């Protein structure tokens, strides 16, 4: 299969972007796939979530983006997954869509021999996120199953719609409900609204609110490695299978007018 670059984005913080990147990357690797995780957030949350000591890093994503070094010089191993780490120094990079960081990063990773490249992005829709969107083949959008999170999801859809109209927008690989608590009516209602409004692009997999995720992240380890029998570990394993199914069939969705509904599949979708 060809390498797929997936940007993991949401306008709202706290929805689990970095945790999703770390755990999806790990479970895809467990399935025998070659995965590169790219931490494109100056906060470096993905780097921290995988237990990498930032003080020990020689080169980072900033160095690759600026052409200071090659990809291989900056990539580190994290639980069997290749990671292009980030530190706060990344904030100094003047990133503009299709320029600077995107162009340097794109030239470094386009020829890399991976099956999946997952790009973790900062909260919001600023320069780093827009750069990642221009770089990506597809987008994965984690959304917390609570009412206020839906607004952030709609904002992402509107941006993708604008990019799509300009011929530059990636398809939507899927919308991932996260932090789901079936015991609460608000969480159940939010999940129902997400599925009703966005339909097919919403993954069947739902990531539960589970203490195992919190404890594993605090240890700097993927939950499927740390607590393999937990509900969250099983959910991320199911997510990896779903992602593979969509990737293998070339299924993604393009945004309709106004970004309020996903209306058409691209690249061979049904």
Phi and psi restraints in degrees (value plus and minus 20) as a CYANA .aco file:
   2 UNK   PHI     -96.6   -56.6
   2 UNK   PSI     134.5   174.5
   3 UNK   PHI     -86.3   -46.3
   3 UNK   PSI     114.1   154.1
   4 UNK   PHI    -132.4   -92.4
   4 UNK   PSI     105.8   145.8
   5 UNK   PHI    -118.0   -78.0
   5 UNK   PSI     100.6   140.6
   6 UNK   PHI    -139.1   -99.1
   6 UNK   PSI     100.4   140.4
   7 UNK   PHI    -108.9   -68.9
   7 UNK   PSI     113.0   153.0
   8 UNK   PHI    -124.6   -84.6
   8 UNK   PSI      91.3   131.3
   9 UNK   PHI    -155.6  -115.6
   9 UNK   PSI     133.7   173.7
  10 UNK   PHI    -185.6  -145.6
  10 UNK   PSI     126.2   166.2
  11 UNK   PHI     -91.1   -51.1
  11 UNK   PSI     -47.4    -7.4
  12 UNK   PHI    -116.6   -76.6
  12 UNK   PSI     120.9   160.9
  13 UNK   PHI    -101.2   -61.2
  13 UNK   PSI     146.3   186.3
  14 UNK   PHI      56.3    96.3
  14 UNK   PSI      -4.5    35.5
  15 UNK   PHI    -117.8   -77.8
  15 UNK   PSI     -26.2    13.8
  16 UNK   PHI      78.0   118.0
  16 UNK   PSI      11.0    51.0
  17 UNK   PHI     -82.8   -42.8
  17 UNK   PSI     -73.9   -33.9
  18 UNK   PHI     -86.1   -46.1
  18 UNK   PSI     -60.2   -20.2
  19 UNK   PHI     -84.9   -44.9
  19 UNK   PSI     -58.8   -18.8
  20 UNK   PHI     -83.3   -43.3
  20 UNK   PSI     -66.7   -26.7
  21 UNK   PHI     -78.8   -38.8
  21 UNK   PSI     -68.0   -28.0
  22 UNK   PHI     -81.5   -41.5
  22 UNK   PSI     -67.3   -27.3
  23 UNK   PHI     -99.7   -59.7
  23 UNK   PSI     -53.7   -13.7
  24 UNK   PHI     -88.8   -48.8
  24 UNK   PSI     -61.8   -21.8
  25 UNK   PHI     -78.3   -38.3
  25 UNK   PSI     -62.7   -22.7
  26 UNK   PHI     -86.5   -46.5
  26 UNK   PSI     -66.0   -26.0
  27 UNK   PHI     -90.5   -50.5
  27 UNK   PSI     -51.0   -11.0
  28 UNK   PHI     -86.5   -46.5
  28 UNK   PSI     -59.2   -19.2
  29 UNK   PHI     -83.7   -43.7
  29 UNK   PSI     -59.2   -19.2
  30 UNK   PHI     -83.0   -43.0
  30 UNK   PSI     -44.0    -4.0
  31 UNK   PHI    -105.7   -65.7
  31 UNK   PSI     -14.4    25.6
  32 UNK   PHI      70.3   110.3
  32 UNK   PSI      -9.0    31.0
  33 UNK   PHI    -111.0   -71.0
  33 UNK   PSI     129.7   169.7
  34 UNK   PHI    -109.0   -69.0
  34 UNK   PSI      96.8   136.8
  35 UNK   PHI    -144.1  -104.1
  35 UNK   PSI     114.9   154.9
  36 UNK   PHI    -135.6   -95.6
  36 UNK   PSI     105.2   145.2
  37 UNK   PHI    -119.1   -79.1
  37 UNK   PSI     110.2   150.2
  38 UNK   PHI    -134.6   -94.6
  38 UNK   PSI      97.5   137.5
  39 UNK   PHI    -109.1   -69.1
  39 UNK   PSI      81.9   121.9
  40 UNK   PHI    -129.3   -89.3
  40 UNK   PSI      19.9    59.9
  41 UNK   PHI    -150.1  -110.1
  41 UNK   PSI     101.6   141.6
  42 UNK   PHI     -76.2   -36.2
  42 UNK   PSI     -44.0    -4.0
  43 UNK   PHI     -90.3   -50.3
  43 UNK   PSI     -42.2    -2.2
  44 UNK   PHI      44.6    84.6
  44 UNK   PSI      14.4    54.4
  45 UNK   PHI     -85.9   -45.9
  45 UNK   PSI     -56.3   -16.3
  46 UNK   PHI     -85.1   -45.1
  46 UNK   PSI     -61.6   -21.6
  47 UNK   PHI     -79.4   -39.4
  47 UNK   PSI     -64.7   -24.7
  48 UNK   PHI     -86.7   -46.7
  48 UNK   PSI     -61.8   -21.8
  49 UNK   PHI     -81.3   -41.3
  49 UNK   PSI     -43.8    -3.8
  50 UNK   PHI    -119.5   -79.5
  50 UNK   PSI      -8.0    32.0
  51 UNK   PHI      56.0    96.0
  51 UNK   PSI      -0.9    39.1
  52 UNK   PHI    -106.1   -66.1
  52 UNK   PSI     108.5   148.5
  53 UNK   PHI     -98.2   -58.2
  53 UNK   PSI      89.9   129.9
  54 UNK   PHI     -82.4   -42.4
  54 UNK   PSI     -47.1    -7.1
  55 UNK   PHI     -88.9   -48.9
  55 UNK   PSI     -39.6     0.4
  56 UNK   PHI    -111.9   -71.9
  56 UNK   PSI     -24.2    15.8
  57 UNK   PHI     -96.3   -56.3
  57 UNK   PSI     115.2   155.2
  58 UNK   PHI    -110.0   -70.0
  58 UNK   PSI     -71.1   -31.1
  59 UNK   PHI    -143.3  -103.3
  59 UNK   PSI     134.0   174.0
  60 UNK   PHI    -157.2  -117.2
  60 UNK   PSI    -197.0  -157.0
  61 UNK   PHI     -78.3   -38.3
  61 UNK   PSI     -51.8   -11.8
  62 UNK   PHI     -80.3   -40.3
  62 UNK   PSI     -64.1   -24.1
  63 UNK   PHI     -83.8   -43.8
  63 UNK   PSI     -58.9   -18.9
  64 UNK   PHI     -87.8   -47.8
  64 UNK   PSI     -65.0   -25.0
  65 UNK   PHI     -82.3   -42.3
  65 UNK   PSI     -54.0   -14.0
  66 UNK   PHI    -108.9   -68.9
  66 UNK   PSI     -21.0    19.0
  67 UNK   PHI      57.5    97.5
  67 UNK   PSI      -4.5    35.5
  68 UNK   PHI     -91.0   -51.0
  68 UNK   PSI     -52.8   -12.8
  69 UNK   PHI    -168.1  -128.1
  69 UNK   PSI     147.5   187.5
  70 UNK   PHI    -102.0   -62.0
  70 UNK   PSI     148.6   188.6
  71 UNK   PHI     -78.7   -38.7
  71 UNK   PSI     -64.5   -24.5
  72 UNK   PHI     -82.9   -42.9
  72 UNK   PSI     -45.4    -5.4
  73 UNK   PHI     -96.3   -56.3
  73 UNK   PSI     -40.2    -0.2
  74 UNK   PHI    -126.7   -86.7
  74 UNK   PSI     -42.4    -2.4
  75 UNK   PHI     -90.7   -50.7
  75 UNK   PSI     116.4   156.4
  76 UNK   PHI    -141.7  -101.7
  76 UNK   PSI     140.3   180.3
  77 UNK   PHI    -110.4   -70.4
  77 UNK   PSI     114.0   154.0
  78 UNK   PHI    -157.2  -117.2
  78 UNK   PSI      80.8   120.8
  79 UNK   PHI      38.4    78.4
  79 UNK   PSI      17.5    57.5
  80 UNK   PHI      65.0   105.0
  80 UNK   PSI     -20.1    19.9
  81 UNK   PHI    -127.7   -87.7
  81 UNK   PSI     118.7   158.7
  82 UNK   PHI     -95.9   -55.9
  82 UNK   PSI     110.6   150.6
  83 UNK   PHI    -147.3  -107.3
  83 UNK   PSI     108.3   148.3
  84 UNK   PHI    -117.0   -77.0
  84 UNK   PSI      80.5   120.5
  85 UNK   PHI    -100.6   -60.6
  85 UNK   PSI     148.2   188.2
  86 UNK   PHI    -155.6  -115.6
  86 UNK   PSI     132.9   172.9
  87 UNK   PHI    -151.5  -111.5
  87 UNK   PSI     159.0   199.0
  88 UNK   PHI     -82.4   -42.4
  88 UNK   PSI     -38.6     1.4
  89 UNK   PHI     -79.9   -39.9
  89 UNK   PSI     -43.8    -3.8
  90 UNK   PHI     -80.2   -40.2
  90 UNK   PSI     -47.0    -7.0
  91 UNK   PHI     -80.8   -40.8
  91 UNK   PSI     -41.5    -1.5
  92 UNK   PHI     -98.1   -58.1
  92 UNK   PSI     -32.6     7.4
  93 UNK   PHI     -97.8   -57.8
  93 UNK   PSI     101.6   141.6
  94 UNK   PHI    -100.0   -60.0
  94 UNK   PSI      72.6   112.6
  95 UNK   PHI    -113.5   -73.5
  95 UNK   PSI     109.5   149.5
  96 UNK   PHI    -148.0  -108.0
  96 UNK   PSI     124.3   164.3
  97 UNK   PHI     -73.1   -33.1
  97 UNK   PSI     109.7   149.7
  98 UNK   PHI      50.9    90.9
  98 UNK   PSI     -15.1    24.9
  99 UNK   PHI    -150.1  -110.1
  99 UNK   PSI     155.5   195.5
 100 UNK   PHI      29.3    69.3
 100 UNK   PSI    -132.8   -92.8
 101 UNK   PHI     -78.0   -38.0
 101 UNK   PSI     -62.1   -22.1
 102 UNK   PHI     -83.6   -43.6
 102 UNK   PSI     -67.4   -27.4
 103 UNK   PHI     -84.6   -44.6
 103 UNK   PSI     -65.3   -25.3
 104 UNK   PHI     -85.5   -45.5
 104 UNK   PSI     -61.0   -21.0
 105 UNK   PHI     -89.1   -49.1
 105 UNK   PSI     -61.4   -21.4
 106 UNK   PHI     -80.9   -40.9
 106 UNK   PSI     -64.9   -24.9
 107 UNK   PHI     -85.0   -45.0
 107 UNK   PSI     -47.3    -7.3
 108 UNK   PHI     -99.2   -59.2
 108 UNK   PSI     -57.3   -17.3
 109 UNK   PHI    -121.0   -81.0
 109 UNK   PSI     -37.7     2.3
 110 UNK   PHI     -80.3   -40.3
 110 UNK   PSI     -56.0   -16.0
 111 UNK   PHI    -114.1   -74.1
 111 UNK   PSI     -16.2    23.8
 112 UNK   PHI     -91.0   -51.0
 112 UNK   PSI     127.7   167.7
 113 UNK   PHI    -111.9   -71.9
 113 UNK   PSI      57.1    97.1
 114 UNK   PHI    -149.4  -109.4
 114 UNK   PSI     136.0   176.0
 115 UNK   PHI    -104.3   -64.3
 115 UNK   PSI     -57.6   -17.6
 116 UNK   PHI    -156.1  -116.1
 116 UNK   PSI     117.1   157.1
 117 UNK   PHI    -140.9  -100.9
 117 UNK   PSI      94.3   134.3
 118 UNK   PHI    -124.0   -84.0
 118 UNK   PSI     101.9   141.9
 119 UNK   PHI    -127.5   -87.5
 119 UNK   PSI      93.9   133.9
 120 UNK   PHI    -104.9   -64.9
 120 UNK   PSI     115.4   155.4
 121 UNK   PHI    -141.1  -101.1
 121 UNK   PSI     142.1   182.1
 122 UNK   PHI     -93.0   -53.0
 122 UNK   PSI     147.7   187.7
 123 UNK   PHI     -84.2   -44.2
 123 UNK   PSI     123.0   163.0
 124 UNK   PHI      76.3   116.3
 124 UNK   PSI    -199.5  -159.5
 125 UNK   PHI    -142.5  -102.5
 125 UNK   PSI      25.3    65.3
 126 UNK   PHI    -105.2   -65.2
 126 UNK   PSI    -181.7  -141.7
 127 UNK   PHI     -79.3   -39.3
 127 UNK   PSI     -62.4   -22.4
 128 UNK   PHI     -84.9   -44.9
 128 UNK   PSI     -63.9   -23.9
 129 UNK   PHI     -86.7   -46.7
 129 UNK   PSI     -63.8   -23.8
 130 UNK   PHI     -82.5   -42.5
 130 UNK   PSI     -58.0   -18.0
 131 UNK   PHI     -81.9   -41.9
 131 UNK   PSI     -62.9   -22.9
 132 UNK   PHI     -84.3   -44.3
 132 UNK   PSI     -56.8   -16.8
 133 UNK   PHI     -85.7   -45.7
 133 UNK   PSI     -58.4   -18.4
 134 UNK   PHI     -88.2   -48.2
 134 UNK   PSI     -49.5    -9.5
 135 UNK   PHI     -99.4   -59.4
 135 UNK   PSI     -50.7   -10.7
 136 UNK   PHI    -100.3   -60.3
 136 UNK   PSI     132.2   172.2
 137 UNK   PHI    -104.9   -64.9
 137 UNK   PSI     -49.8    -9.8
 138 UNK   PHI    -173.7  -133.7
 138 UNK   PSI     144.9   184.9
 139 UNK   PHI    -144.8  -104.8
 139 UNK   PSI     117.6   157.6
 140 UNK   PHI    -135.3   -95.3
 140 UNK   PSI     108.2   148.2
 141 UNK   PHI    -138.0   -98.0
 141 UNK   PSI      82.7   122.7
 142 UNK   PHI     -94.7   -54.7
 142 UNK   PSI     119.3   159.3
 143 UNK   PHI    -159.4  -119.4
 143 UNK   PSI     104.3   144.3
 144 UNK   PHI     -87.3   -47.3
 144 UNK   PSI     119.3   159.3
 145 UNK   PHI    -102.7   -62.7
 145 UNK   PSI      51.1    91.1
 146 UNK   PHI    -166.3  -126.3
 146 UNK   PSI     136.8   176.8
 147 UNK   PHI     -77.3   -37.3
 147 UNK   PSI     -66.5   -26.5
 148 UNK   PHI     -86.5   -46.5
 148 UNK   PSI     -42.1    -2.1
 149 UNK   PHI     -91.4   -51.4
 149 UNK   PSI     -43.1    -3.1
 150 UNK   PHI     -84.4   -44.4
 150 UNK   PSI     -51.9   -11.9
 151 UNK   PHI     -83.8   -43.8
 151 UNK   PSI     -62.0   -22.0
 152 UNK   PHI     -82.4   -42.4
 152 UNK   PSI     -57.7   -17.7
 153 UNK   PHI     -83.9   -43.9
 153 UNK   PSI     -63.6   -23.6
 154 UNK   PHI     -82.7   -42.7
 154 UNK   PSI     -58.0   -18.0
 155 UNK   PHI     -82.9   -42.9
 155 UNK   PSI     -61.9   -21.9
 156 UNK   PHI     -81.8   -41.8
 156 UNK   PSI     -62.5   -22.5
 157 UNK   PHI     -81.7   -41.7
 157 UNK   PSI     -58.2   -18.2
 158 UNK   PHI     -85.1   -45.1
 158 UNK   PSI     -61.6   -21.6
 159 UNK   PHI     -84.6   -44.6
 159 UNK   PSI     -62.4   -22.4
 160 UNK   PHI     -84.1   -44.1
 160 UNK   PSI     -55.2   -15.2
 161 UNK   PHI     -83.4   -43.4
 161 UNK   PSI     -63.2   -23.2
 162 UNK   PHI     -82.7   -42.7
 162 UNK   PSI     -65.6   -25.6
 163 UNK   PHI     -83.9   -43.9
 163 UNK   PSI     -58.1   -18.1
 164 UNK   PHI     -83.7   -43.7
 164 UNK   PSI     -60.7   -20.7
 165 UNK   PHI     -84.6   -44.6
 165 UNK   PSI     -47.4    -7.4
 166 UNK   PHI    -108.6   -68.6
 166 UNK   PSI     -18.3    21.7
 167 UNK   PHI      55.9    95.9
 167 UNK   PSI      -1.4    38.6
 168 UNK   PHI    -141.5  -101.5
 168 UNK   PSI     -17.0    23.0
 169 UNK   PHI    -108.4   -68.4
 169 UNK   PSI     115.5   155.5
 170 UNK   PHI     -92.6   -52.6
 170 UNK   PSI     136.7   176.7
 171 UNK   PHI     -95.1   -55.1
 171 UNK   PSI     144.1   184.1
 172 UNK   PHI    -114.8   -74.8
 172 UNK   PSI      92.0   132.0
 173 UNK   PHI     -88.8   -48.8
 173 UNK   PSI     -58.2   -18.2
 174 UNK   PHI     154.8   194.8
 174 UNK   PSI     139.2   179.2
 175 UNK   PHI    -128.2   -88.2
 175 UNK   PSI     105.6   145.6
 176 UNK   PHI    -131.4   -91.4
 176 UNK   PSI      89.8   129.8
 177 UNK   PHI     -88.1   -48.1
 177 UNK   PSI     111.0   151.0
 178 UNK   PHI    -147.1  -107.1
 178 UNK   PSI     144.7   184.7
 179 UNK   PHI      33.8    73.8
 179 UNK   PSI      21.5    61.5
 180 UNK   PHI    -101.6   -61.6
 180 UNK   PSI     111.1   151.1
 181 UNK   PHI    -143.5  -103.5
 181 UNK   PSI      81.5   121.5
 182 UNK   PHI     -85.1   -45.1
 182 UNK   PSI     -33.2     6.8
 183 UNK   PHI     -97.3   -57.3
 183 UNK   PSI     -39.0     1.0
 184 UNK   PHI    -125.5   -85.5
 184 UNK   PSI     119.0   159.0
 185 UNK   PHI     -84.4   -44.4
 185 UNK   PSI     -57.2   -17.2
 186 UNK   PHI     -82.9   -42.9
 186 UNK   PSI     -59.7   -19.7
 187 UNK   PHI     -89.3   -49.3
 187 UNK   PSI     -61.7   -21.7
 188 UNK   PHI     -83.7   -43.7
 188 UNK   PSI     -62.3   -22.3
 189 UNK   PHI     -85.7   -45.7
 189 UNK   PSI     -60.1   -20.1
 190 UNK   PHI     -84.4   -44.4
 190 UNK   PSI     -62.7   -22.7
 191 UNK   PHI     -83.1   -43.1
 191 UNK   PSI     -62.0   -22.0
 192 UNK   PHI     -81.0   -41.0
 192 UNK   PSI     -62.7   -22.7
 193 UNK   PHI     -86.1   -46.1
 193 UNK   PSI     -59.7   -19.7
 194 UNK   PHI     -81.8   -41.8
 194 UNK   PSI     -66.6   -26.6
 195 UNK   PHI     -87.5   -47.5
 195 UNK   PSI     -58.7   -18.7
 196 UNK   PHI     -86.7   -46.7
 196 UNK   PSI     -63.3   -23.3
 197 UNK   PHI     -97.6   -57.6
 197 UNK   PSI     -57.8   -17.8
 198 UNK   PHI    -129.6   -89.6
 198 UNK   PSI     -35.4     4.6
 199 UNK   PHI      44.0    84.0
 199 UNK   PSI    -152.0  -112.0
 200 UNK   PHI     -74.2   -34.2
 200 UNK   PSI     -57.2   -17.2
 201 UNK   PHI     -84.0   -44.0
 201 UNK   PSI     -37.6     2.4
 202 UNK   PHI     -92.2   -52.2
 202 UNK   PSI     105.8   145.8
 203 UNK   PHI     -80.4   -40.4
 203 UNK   PSI     127.6   167.6
 204 UNK   PHI     -86.5   -46.5
 204 UNK   PSI     -53.6   -13.6
 205 UNK   PHI     -87.8   -47.8
 205 UNK   PSI     115.6   155.6
 206 UNK   PHI    -143.7  -103.7
 206 UNK   PSI     107.1   147.1
 207 UNK   PHI    -105.0   -65.0
 207 UNK   PSI      98.9   138.9
 208 UNK   PHI     -98.2   -58.2
 208 UNK   PSI     136.1   176.1
 209 UNK   PHI     -92.4   -52.4
 209 UNK   PSI      96.0   136.0
 210 UNK   PHI    -164.8  -124.8
 210 UNK   PSI     109.6   149.6
 211 UNK   PHI     -81.8   -41.8
 211 UNK   PSI     -43.8    -3.8
 212 UNK   PHI     -81.0   -41.0
 212 UNK   PSI     -55.5   -15.5
 213 UNK   PHI     -84.9   -44.9
 213 UNK   PSI     -65.8   -25.8
 214 UNK   PHI     -81.4   -41.4
 214 UNK   PSI     -65.4   -25.4
 215 UNK   PHI     -88.8   -48.8
 215 UNK   PSI     -60.3   -20.3
 216 UNK   PHI     -85.8   -45.8
 216 UNK   PSI     -61.9   -21.9
 217 UNK   PHI     -84.0   -44.0
 217 UNK   PSI     -59.7   -19.7
 218 UNK   PHI     -82.9   -42.9
 218 UNK   PSI     -49.7    -9.7
 219 UNK   PHI    -103.4   -63.4
 219 UNK   PSI     -30.9     9.1
 220 UNK   PHI      54.4    94.4
 220 UNK   PSI      21.4    61.4
 221 UNK   PHI    -162.6  -122.6
 221 UNK   PSI     123.1   163.1
 222 UNK   PHI     -81.1   -41.1
 222 UNK   PSI     125.1   165.1
 223 UNK   PHI     -86.5   -46.5
 223 UNK   PSI     -52.2   -12.2
 224 UNK   PHI     -90.4   -50.4
 224 UNK   PSI     -39.5     0.5
 225 UNK   PHI    -106.3   -66.3
 225 UNK   PSI     -60.9   -20.9
 226 UNK   PHI    -101.0   -61.0
 226 UNK   PSI     -64.8   -24.8
 227 UNK   PHI    -152.7  -112.7
 227 UNK   PSI      52.3    92.3
 228 UNK   PHI     -82.6   -42.6
 228 UNK   PSI     -42.1    -2.1
 229 UNK   PHI    -115.3   -75.3
 229 UNK   PSI     -17.0    23.0
 230 UNK   PHI     -93.9   -53.9
 230 UNK   PSI     139.4   179.4
 231 UNK   PHI     -81.7   -41.7
 231 UNK   PSI     -57.9   -17.9
 232 UNK   PHI     -86.3   -46.3
 232 UNK   PSI     -62.0   -22.0
 233 UNK   PHI     -80.6   -40.6
 233 UNK   PSI     -62.8   -22.8
 234 UNK   PHI     -85.9   -45.9
 234 UNK   PSI     -56.7   -16.7
 235 UNK   PHI     -85.9   -45.9
 235 UNK   PSI     -63.0   -23.0
 236 UNK   PHI     -87.9   -47.9
 236 UNK   PSI     -51.7   -11.7
 237 UNK   PHI     -85.8   -45.8
 237 UNK   PSI     -60.9   -20.9
 238 UNK   PHI     -85.5   -45.5
 238 UNK   PSI     -57.9   -17.9
 239 UNK   PHI     -82.4   -42.4
 239 UNK   PSI     -63.2   -23.2
 240 UNK   PHI     -78.4   -38.4
 240 UNK   PSI     -61.1   -21.1
 241 UNK   PHI     -85.3   -45.3
 241 UNK   PSI     -60.0   -20.0
 242 UNK   PHI     -86.6   -46.6
 242 UNK   PSI     -63.0   -23.0
 243 UNK   PHI     -80.1   -40.1
 243 UNK   PSI     -64.9   -24.9
 244 UNK   PHI     -80.8   -40.8
 244 UNK   PSI     -61.3   -21.3
 245 UNK   PHI     -81.0   -41.0
 245 UNK   PSI     -63.1   -23.1
 246 UNK   PHI     -91.6   -51.6
 246 UNK   PSI     -59.8   -19.8
 247 UNK   PHI     -85.0   -45.0
 247 UNK   PSI     -60.9   -20.9
 248 UNK   PHI     -88.6   -48.6
 248 UNK   PSI     -46.0    -6.0
 249 UNK   PHI    -118.9   -78.9
 249 UNK   PSI     -18.8    21.2
 250 UNK   PHI      48.1    88.1
 250 UNK   PSI       9.4    49.4
 251 UNK   PHI    -107.1   -67.1
 251 UNK   PSI     104.5   144.5
 252 UNK   PHI    -172.2  -132.2
 252 UNK   PSI     147.7   187.7
 253 UNK   PHI    -144.0  -104.0
 253 UNK   PSI     121.0   161.0
 254 UNK   PHI    -117.9   -77.9
 254 UNK   PSI     132.1   172.1
 255 UNK   PHI    -100.0   -60.0
 255 UNK   PSI     122.8   162.8
 256 UNK   PHI    -108.6   -68.6
 256 UNK   PSI    -194.7  -154.7
 257 UNK   PHI     -79.3   -39.3
 257 UNK   PSI     112.7   152.7
 258 UNK   PHI      58.4    98.4
 258 UNK   PSI     -26.4    13.6
 259 UNK   PHI      50.9    90.9
 259 UNK   PSI      -3.3    36.7
 260 UNK   PHI    -113.7   -73.7
 260 UNK   PSI     -35.4     4.6
 261 UNK   PHI    -169.7  -129.7
 261 UNK   PSI     121.4   161.4
 262 UNK   PHI    -105.4   -65.4
 262 UNK   PSI     101.6   141.6
 263 UNK   PHI    -136.3   -96.3
 263 UNK   PSI     -39.2     0.8
 264 UNK   PHI    -165.8  -125.8
 264 UNK   PSI     122.0   162.0
 265 UNK   PHI    -108.4   -68.4
 265 UNK   PSI     126.8   166.8
 266 UNK   PHI    -136.6   -96.6
 266 UNK   PSI     146.6   186.6
 267 UNK   PHI      35.2    75.2
 267 UNK   PSI      24.1    64.1
 268 UNK   PHI      72.9   112.9
 268 UNK   PSI      -9.9    30.1
 269 UNK   PHI     -88.4   -48.4
 269 UNK   PSI     144.4   184.4
